[in-house]
Structures are given as structure tokens and as C-alpha cells.
Amino acid sequence: MEAIKTLLGKFETEYVEDYKKIWIKAKLVSSDDLTQVAEALKAEGLRSLSTVSPTDFPDTDTIEMNYFFEDLETKRNLWLKCDIPREIQMCEIDSLTPIFPSAQWHEREAFSMFGVKFRNHPDLRPIIISEDYVGKAPYRRDFDWLEHEKDVVKHVQTIVDAFKKEQETNEINLDTDSSETVLNWGPTHPASGPIRLRIHTDGEEIIHIDPDIGYVWRALEHLVTQKDFVGAIVAVERLCFMDNINSMVGYCMAVEEIAGTEITEFAKWMRVLLGETARISSHFMGMGGFFNNLGLHTMGMWNMDMREYFLDFLESYSGARIATASIEPGGVRYGLDMAMLDELQKALDKFDGGIDDVEMIFEKNPTMRIRAREVGILSAEDVHTYGLSGIMARGSGVKTDIRLDEPYAAYDQVEMEYITTSDGTAADRFTMLFRELKQSVKILKQAKKRIEEGVASGEFAPTKDHMVKVPKKLPAGEAISRVEWARGEVLMHLVTEEKAKSPYRLKMRAPSFNHTMMLNMLLEGKTLSDVPLVMGSLYVCQGDLDR
Amino acid sequence: METVIQAFVFPGLLYVLLWTVGLFWFFRKFMAPLHKRVGPYFNGPHGSYQTLFDLSKLLTKESITPKGVNPYLFSIMPLLAVITVMLPAAFIPWTESTPVVHTEYGLLALIVLIGIEPFLLFLTGFGSDNKYSFLGGIRVLSQAISMETAFFLAALSPALLFGTLNLEVIVEKSSWSSFAVLIPGFILYFIALLGLLEQPPFNIPDAEQEIVYGFYTEYSGTNYFMLKLAEFVEFMAVFAGVATLFMGAYKGILWDGYSWFFLKMMFVAVVMMTIRAATPRITLKQMLRFSWRYLVPISLLNVAWVMLAKNLFFAGA
């Protein structure tokens, strides 16, 4: 950490301070120094750029850019800020994409949402937003959403016209005698989910893939600013509702940090319990989805059978099976009735009874291995360069897990270790999913035992200890929190104003965004049959891709 | 009079339709417990009326014909496909008294009529004005050419063993010992059959997750019903081929008759379904490699083995 501070000492900074155990927070005076600082940081070892997040301050006429640099090996992280003028003509900054390739789509997003222009960006096109929002910077504080929505018919027509024009011209430069064509592996495709891939193929061989995302754009980051701090959890949980708990935990941790409240031990263990249940539910779906893309639906059905019991537990706890809205700033939303843990035990018994069959038939399935061992290969270097996290990172041998690197909730008391595989193929990532599933069940059993012991000994009062009061109006401040979500690393950046009832700005960094950036690199030169396989092994969810 | 009954009832139109309905239901009901679910349940005892309802629903749906298609290829091919694939039913000896057509070249007719099917399906894919249909059609062509070579070689081995192409004579002469000799041919025929019928692991032309629905993509309503009918009648023709050539058709333990034929066809269906529930699909390149590097050479070796066995064991016959 000292090395980073000395490095920053060479540039003009407003402040450099320690923030939590493994972060340094710093602000540059001039945005022109950014590229030099970035190059120095990369040479120092901070090779991953997690995300790029602008915050709009119309009062001071500035946009504050936030950059989050991470070193996955030695666990040193830097939160770097700098200001740029807010006026559209002068809203420019140097692009970091030539130095950190993972910044490419994040800068496109900042461009689309806030109107920040990045000099030297290789491909600065709008992303996520639909045609009718292009050029309007919808996340700025002075954008009037209601006014924009009055003209719905005209906006729909804009979108349709743009699509038709693209379809007419996308094959213009291709040779009509060759077998090259541009396919829409598109939203109305049985295996794609709500994403469109423009695949330029030569027969069945892929030449180039360009993902077109934004079909599930709900502007969650804006929606959060319209709700109060508790109501915002329903927007946060819809990052991807399969694993809704862990994203809520991230948001609530940021709120609690600004408010200065400390939650109870019982609430921490409950967060671990619920978080691992949600992770298991998400992994079951992910494994089933991987095999569905290979044409074998049996695994999906078997997984659903086991998953239903875990969802029964969530239903008995919160009333909802999938989007549970059960983590609130201050703890967990509902008290625990010990009978609910019996439901959980039923699920664990069902899991223990069925998982060996699943392993024998599907995880060791020779046909799947033949297909998945050759494609989707990511090296450890790629993990650092493109800012990958979660299964993708650990599948290539990089030991990074936020539950161990920066423990939150009760994870500092949980016995767990890094699980990695070394080759980084699609088959390895499937194996990772499987092993993580088993690890989650072990953690779940630990949490359940701890809670039962705590309640029996009187340490926890399950119906009273679950919540502490958090004030409705928070002081001005900002905080970041990271959680190990089912699909990777979720970083939440929360900014609050003095005595406001809603968040001022919430940035949710989604892992699937970085993962989908890799598609072109992974699939160039492969065949069409590999597209669903690689998409399935990347474990993306279009919900958090688009937010 | 008898010809009319044979053409329309058994083994003609009604028989073929009943067979399609029954097989469709059987596939769904058998796969269900392998998937830990129930399958058709509400309509009729164990859901057996479900297929009738599904098929009649398909017949009443609108047959949408997209604008840019080739009208002959798009609309006439499904009909041609159904007719072509119903013809082998006339050559197969279902019981001792049939087949409908007595001929010296029954086996040849069977193979040719079964083998021509994929080419008609390719033309349907070619005629739809859709990139995905075209890709599906090309895949059907590649797969059919590779798998049919092995299929023909394996299907011809009984003919070599017994020295005749006449299906009735083959059935008459088959016995337990000839079955033992033909076991490699049986296995090869089964694997090639998976490829020809586009069943997992070779369901490449029908790859929902890759190319939408292959050459079926633009079809709906009656057209789609025709194509599906062709697919299921082809199942029947190929299974009947297995039973006739390798397993001795209607011959059985204790008594001979049609029921044994039915049981043998069901056995093949059951094995096929079990493989379907446990195997993902392989890619086109891997299938081509498998077929030309392993399947066809082994089929040729099988032909050599059958000739050897004929001279050693059946020299007198």
C-alpha cells in the first residue's frame, strides 16, 4: 500500500487516505494526469480496472469520475477520483481503454448515460440505451424522464427505423458470391435470452461478434434515486433476481457505513445463511442452463427438483421464492422462526441425497467434456486484463474471492478456502460451478449450526435481534462495498446528500458486463455451435448486464 | 378389395397414423420419469389422448407462408416427404402373410426410400427464405451423407450373410446364430440410425440452441404437421428395418406373430430414448470426424467379418 501512496505522491492530489483495510481513496487535482497515473499503477501491479463511474453534481457544475483499480493477487485496491467540467461541449477525459482493455464498455456506458466523451476510445458508441435516448444523457440530474416518456409513439418509431436501417446496410460490404453473412443471434432465439449478438459468419465459422445489449434496461440506477433507502432494495435486488440476496447485502452495507450503524451478530449470520441459499439457487440454474445450451435438458430438470426445496425455505422466511426483498439496511427484514430452519434441513437432505448422481451423470459426462474442453479458454492473464471475477477468475486459477479477501457479514468467522481450477476452459468453469455449489452447502450448514447454537444458548433473540434502526435521513457521504455475488464481484458505490431521503447516486458494477465484453475474443474463429456453449459457460445474466 | 384394406388400414394409412400417435405419446411418457417429471397426464388414461389433441390442434392452425419463399420447395416438399417415407411400410414383412409388395429387392427399396428423406428435408430448408433454415438444411445434408454411408453398409450385412435382398427370405432364414454373427452390424446400424434420424447425440440439424429450429423454422400449422408426420413415420420405417434385418421380425419365443415385431421396435425406441436423456449434442465437425474416421471403416470391417462368418459357419446353408 505504501508503494501506491508514494506513486500518487508524484502527482498533484487533493487527498490520499486509507479507506477500510485494503483500499486507498485519492482524488487527483487535474484530470489530465489520469493516463500517466494509470500506467504507473499498472506497472505497480494493479492490473484490473473494475469499473468507471461518473457522479453528476449540477450544483458545482462538475462531473466526478470514479475509477476503481484492483490488484487481484496482493489485494491492494485504489479508488481514484477526478473532476471534469459538466457542460456537454467540455465534458471530456482521456480514455483508459488503451491501457486497461476492461474499460472499453464501462466508458461506453458512461458516454451513453452521462454524456462524458472519452478521447482515444477505439469504439465510442452508445450501449444499453435505446435509440430514443441517444445523445440525451439520461442519468444526469437534469434529465426529465416524464417529459421524455410523453412521446412514446415517436420514440418507438425511432427505434424501429434505426433497426431497419441497420438490417438493410449490415451486409452491404460483403461479397455476394461468398458464403459470408450477418446473423442476428437475437432476442427471439431459443437459447439467447434477451440479448442480441450480431454474428458475422462465413458459413458456420465466426468472423466477428458484436453484442448488442440493453433489452432489459430498467434504469435501476436512476430508479433507486426515486425511492427511499429502504424502498430501494427492490430495485437493487433485481440486478439478477436469481441471487437477489447478495446484491441487497452490498447496498445495505454501503448505507450502514454512511449512517454509521453496526448490525447485530445474528443479522450477520442471517445474511450469510440467506446469501448462500440464494447463491445455491443461482448456481443450480446456471448449471442447468449450461447443459440446456448443449441440448440436454435432463440436468436442468433434476436441478430444478433440488432447487425447489431451497426456494421453499426462502418462501417460508420471506414470503417470496425468488425476489425476496429480505435484506434491509440495519439487518435482515424478518425475524427467524425456528421452524423455518426445518424447511432448510429438508432442502439440505434432498441435496445430499441427489448430488452424487448429478455428479456422476453430468459433471463427468464424456460428451460434454469433449465439447467443452476446447472452447472458451481464458488464461490467468486475461482475468487481470479484462477485470473478470467470480467463477471466471477462479476457473483460470486466480485466487480471488471477496468473501475471503474483504470479509463482510459473518464471513470472517466462516471456514472456507479458495476453490480454483487451472485450465480456464468452459468445462473447468462448469466444474467450478459444481464445486462452489458444494462449498456453499458446507457454509450453509455452518451458518445454520451457528444460528441454532446461538438461539439455544440465548445469545441470539431471533425475533428481535434481526434489525437495528437506521435513520430515515442520512448525512452526506459516500461509501463503496463489494460482495461476492453468484456471478462475480458486485461493487456498489453510494453517494448521499445531506438530510436526503433517497440515495443521490448508486452505481452498481455488474460482473456480467465485463464477461460479455470477452465474447468476441473467445469466439473468433470458432463455429456457430460454440456460441451457446460459451455463452452458457460465461454465466451471464442479462438482468445485471443491462440493469 | 384386399388391396384397399392393405392400402388404407394395415399396413397402410391408418396403421401408420396410429403408429405416429402412439410413438409420440410413448416418447413423451418414457422421457418424463428420466427427467423426474410426469409427462402427459390429464387427457385420457396416462395422457394417451394428448397426442391426438396436439396433432389436431396443429392441423387447425394457420399455415403461414412467408413472403420470399420458393412456393414449390416450401409447400410441396412436406407432402412429398410424407409420401416417400410411408412407402417402406409396403415392403416390410409385418406378419407371415404380408408384405404388400412381394419383390426380390425389398431391402434395396427399403434403404433407398429411407435414405432419400434427408435430401427432401434439405430442400425445404433451402426453400425457406431464412438464414437459419438454410443453415439447418446444410447440416442435414452433411449429416445425411456421412451417416448414410455407414447405414447402408450396416444394412447390407444381413443381405451378404443370407445371400439375398429379399426381405421375406432374410426373415425366414434368420436364427439365433445369425443374430450372434450380425451383432456388430446391429450396433453399427443403431449408431448410424441415431445419425440418420437426427436424435441425440447427433441432433445437429435440429439444434434449437444454435440455429433456432433448423429447417423447421418457418413452418407452422398443417405444413409443420406434415414434416413432423414424416419424421415419425421415418422412425417407424427405420425401427421396422432393424427388427426385420437383424432381429428376425415376427419370430419369437413360443409363438410367432405381430406382437413380437411390436416389442422389438419398442426395445429399440427405449434404448434410443435413454441415450437421448443422457447425452448432449456434438458439433458438426466432431460428427463428421467420428463418421468418416471410425464409423465407415468399422462398417467395412464388419462387411469383411460377415463374409468370413458366412464361409466358416454357414457354408452349408
Interface residues (C-beta under 8 A of the other chain):
Chain A: T181 L183 H189 P190 A191 G203 E204 F291 N292 N293 L294 G295 L296 H297 T298 M301 W302 D305 I361 N365 T367 M368 I370 R371 T527 L528 S529 D530 V531 P532
Chain B: L34 H35 K36 R37 K131 Y132 L135 I138 P200 P201 N203 I204 A207 E208 Q209 E210 I211 V212 Y213 A277 A278 T279 P280 R281 I282 T283 L284 K285 Q286
